[in-house]
Amino acid sequence: MNCAANHFDDNGLCMSCSDSNFVVWPLIVAIVFGLVGLVIVYKFATRVDRSSRDSVATIIIAAGLILAIFQDLPSFGKVKVKWVEPLKTLRGVLSFLSFDIGVLRPNCWLGPRNPTMSYFYTILSYPCGACTVCAFLAFGKYALRKDVTLNDAININGLLLSAVYMALASVSLRPFKCLGNPDGSASLGADRSILCWQRGDHQLMVALSFLPMLGGVLSYLTLIIWAVTQYPRKVSRPGGVKFVKRWSFAFSRFNPTSYYFILVLVLRDLLIGMTPVILSSLNELLFLLWIVTLTSYATLQARLWPWKSQMANILDSGLTGCLIEASSWAVCS
């Protein structure tokens, strides 16, 4: 099931690291884009509570919507559907947004693949990104003498977590995605060489899965629920400005009357991220549930028109419509 040393998996074929020219650049590109992305998030987060023109707000909101769509595509890719070009190539390129480190060819850098260690490296992706962002903040505050506050640190980490929330939900449930074998046993969907609940490797992966589930998925959902329920009371009392600035990553993108729409976004991302794992063997039901989720979201978004920018609302409706069309096509095919 695994490639030998100095080989990597390329769509089911084991390719030699020494003979292939497609080994070095994925790692370099991932590092460059990762650093550029973190710098952009840093710039946005440190200005998210400052006044800006509608055009700037539209760009920021649109970037977040497009990033969410890019995370949807790798989620679709976890389903057994025959993808055609250019979606097939695009899905592979965007797989890193779902914490798929396979695109970096780890066999060529770290030796023979160990499924447990690969999963451990995967769940470390977000903490490493958050620590890198905090390092940027510390460098800006103490080396460049920038005006970096605690609110900036909270907002930048909040934006980062909301950007990868869908992928984090999927990763946290990956060890629970087991597929049946002809002999009655079940193997891990991410690595069919691991038998579910019968080997120490799988039990260790299940234990590791509680780190992103409790530390990221459930904790973020709980904080958002608390912030949404507290918002009406906090903003009408002394200290309301401080509360809004601290939670600006959640509320600043929406109209004041639609402040609760952040919870709708989180629940949508949670459902899309978790359903490929929960309904891994029921493709038709999975896509139907996706259609219901996306249609409900699109209807609510069109009814509330929650984004601050008119163009952002139009873009959100259009992108969601494209996802509904893609899901419907997959069900029909």
N, C-alpha and C positions, 0 to 999 in steps of 0.2 A: 504493500500500500504506500510505502514511502520511497523516495528516490535515494540512490546511493550517495556516498560522499562525493563532493565536488560536482553535484548535479542538482538541478532545480526543476520543479514541476511547472510545465507550460501547457495548460489546458489538457491535462491527462498524460502528457508525454514528458519523459525525463530528459532534459537537455543538459549538456556539459557546460560547466561554468567557464572552462578554458576555451572552448570552441565558439561560444556564443558572444555576439556583440551587444546583446540585450541584457547585460548584467550590471554594469556600472552606473548607467545613467538613471535608472529608476531611483536608486538611493540618493544620488546627487540632486535630482529634481525634487524628490520628497523633502529633503532637508532645506533646499532653497525656498520652495513654496511654503513649507511649514514656518520658516523664520519670517518670510514676508507676510504671511497670514497673521502671525502673532503681533508683528509690528503694526499692522492695520487695525487689529482688534484693540491694541494698546492706544492708538491714536483716537479711535472712536470712543473708547470707554472713558478716556480722560476729558472728552468734550461732550459726552452724552447729556450732561445736565446743564450745558450752556446753550444760549439761544443761537439758532442757526436759521438760514433761509430754507424755504420749502424745497428748493432743488437739492440742497445738501441732505436734508432729511429723507428725501425720496431715494437718493443714492444709497444711503445707509440701510433703509428698510428693504429696498430692492435686493441689495447684496444678501441680506438675511433670508429673504424668500427664495432666492436662487440657490443658496446653500442648502436650504431645507429640501428643495427639489432634488439636488444632487445626492442627498442622503436617501431620498426615496428610491432612486434608481438602483443603487446597490441592494436595497431591501427587496425590490422586485426580482433582482438577480438570484436571490436565494431560493426562488421557486422554480420547479422543473418546467420551464418554458423554453422553446427553441427560439433564441433571439437572433435577429437578422441585423446586418450592418445598416446604419452606423451605430445602432444601439448596443450591439455586442461589444464593439471596441470601447464605446463611451462608458459602458457599465464596468469594464475592466479597469479603465483609467481611474474612474471615480471610486473604485473599491477601497482605496485608502481612507475615504471618509467614513467607512464602516469599520475602521480599525483592522483592516485586512493587511497584515504585514507581509503576506505572501508575495505582493507585488514588488517588495524590496529584495527578493531572492535571499532570504536568510540562510539557506543551505550553503550559499557561496561565501558567506561571511562568518557564520557561527558554527559550521560543521553540520553533520547529519541532523535532520529535524527531530526534535523531541516535542510531541504534541502538548505535553503539560507545560514545558518551558515556553513554547510558542504562545499558549494562552496566557501565561503569566506576563510575557512581554506585551501582549495585546492590551491587557487591562492596566498596564503601566503607562500606556500612551497618554491618557488624559492627565494623570498626576504629573508626568514629566512636562507636558505642555503648560500646566498650571504653574509649576515651579519655575519654568523658563520665563513666563510672564511676570511672576513675582520678582525674578532676578532683574528683568528689564525695569520694573518699577523702582527697585532698590538702587540700580545704577543711575536712573534718572534723578532720584531724590538726593543721593549722597555724592555722586560723582559730577553730575551735570547741574546740580542745585535747582532742579525743577520743583514746581509746587505740586508735589504728589501727596494726596491725602488718603485716609482710610477709605473714603467713599470711592476713590479711583480704583483702589485694590478690589473692593467688593464688586464694583460694576464690571471691571474687566474679567474677573473670574465668573461672574454671573453670565456675561455675554458668551464666554468661552463654553461654559457648561450648557447653556441653552442651544448653542450652535451644534454640539455633538450629542445632545440628549437622546435623539432617536437611535443613533448608533450605540450609545452606551447601554440603552435598554436592551437592544438586541444582543450585545456582547454578554451582558450579565446572565442571560438565559441560554447561552450557547451550549453549556454542558448538559442541559435538560432536553436538547433536541436529539432524540433517539429514534432511529429508523429500524424497522423489523427486518430480520434475516430469515431465509428459508427454513432454518432449523428451529425457529421459534425464539431465538435470542434477539437482542437488539444492539445495534452499534451506534456510536456517536455520529451524528450527521456531518460534523466538521472533519471527522477522521474515522473512517469505517473500520480501522484496525483496532479500535478501542471498544471493548464490550461494555455496555452500560451496566453499572451497579455490580460488576463481577471482577473488576480489577482495581488496584490501588490508584492507578493513574486517573481513572474517571472519578473516583471518590475525592481525590485531591483537587481536581478541576471543579467539582461541585462546591467544595469548601472555599476555593478561591473566588467563585462567582458571587459569594456574599459580599465581597469587598466593593465591587462596583454597584451591586444592587442596593446595599444599605448606605454606602458612602456617597453615592451619586444619584441614582434613580429615585429611590424613595425619599431621601433627605431633601433633594431639590423640589420634588412634588409637594412635600410637606411644607417647605418654606414658602412656596408660591401660594398654596392654599391659605396659609397664615397671613401673608402679605395682602392678598386679595380681600380677605375678610376684615382685616384691620384698616384698609385704605380709607373707607368713608369716615371712620371715627378719627383716624390720625390726622387727616388733612384739615379737619375742622377745628382742631385744638392747637394750643401753643406747641411749637416744635414740629408742626406739620411739614415745613419746608425741609427740615433735616431728614425726615422720613422719606419724602419724595426724592431727594437727592441720593439717598442711600439705596433706594430701590428703583432708580431711574432706568436701569437696564431692563426692568420688567414693564414699567408703565410709560416711559417717555415716548415710545413709538406709537401710542394709541391716543385717541381722543379722550378727554377726561370722563365723558359719559360711558366709554367702553373700556375702562381700566381693567376690567375682569377678563378681557379677551386673551390675556397672557395665559390664563388657566386653560382656555379652550385650545390654544396652541400646544401647550404641554400635554394635554390629554390626547390630542390627535397624534403627536409624535410618539407618545407612549404606545398607543394602539398599533400604529404602523410598525414600530420597532419590535413589538413583542409577538404579534400575530404570526409572522413567518416561523417562529419557533413553536408556538403553541399548536398551530394547525399545519405542521410541516407535511403531513401525509394527506391533507385534504385541500388540494390546490383550488378546486372550484369554490369551496366554501370560503377559503382564504381570500380569493379575489373578490367574491361577493361582499365579504365583510369590509374589505378595503373600499369598495365602491360605496357602501353605506356610510362608512366613516368620512370619506372625502366629500360625498354628496351632502351629508349633514353639515360638515364644516363649510362647504361652499355656500349653502343656503343661509347659514347663520352669518357668514361674512358679508354676503350680499345684502342681507337684511340690516345689519348693524353698521356696515361701512366703517369699520373701527380704526383703520390706520389714519394717521394725521394727514398724510398726503393723498390727494385724489389719484395721482398716477400709481401710487403703491396699491391702492384698493383695486384699481383696474388690473394691474399686473398680477395680484394675488388671485383674482377671479380667473384670469386667463390661464395661469399656470396650473391651478387646481383643476380647471376644465380639461387641460391636456392630460393630467394624471388620471382623471376619471375615464377619459377616452382610452388611455393605454390599458387600464385595468379591464375595461369592457372588452377590448380587443383580445386580451389574454383569455378571458372567460370563453369567448366565442370560438377561439382557436383550439 
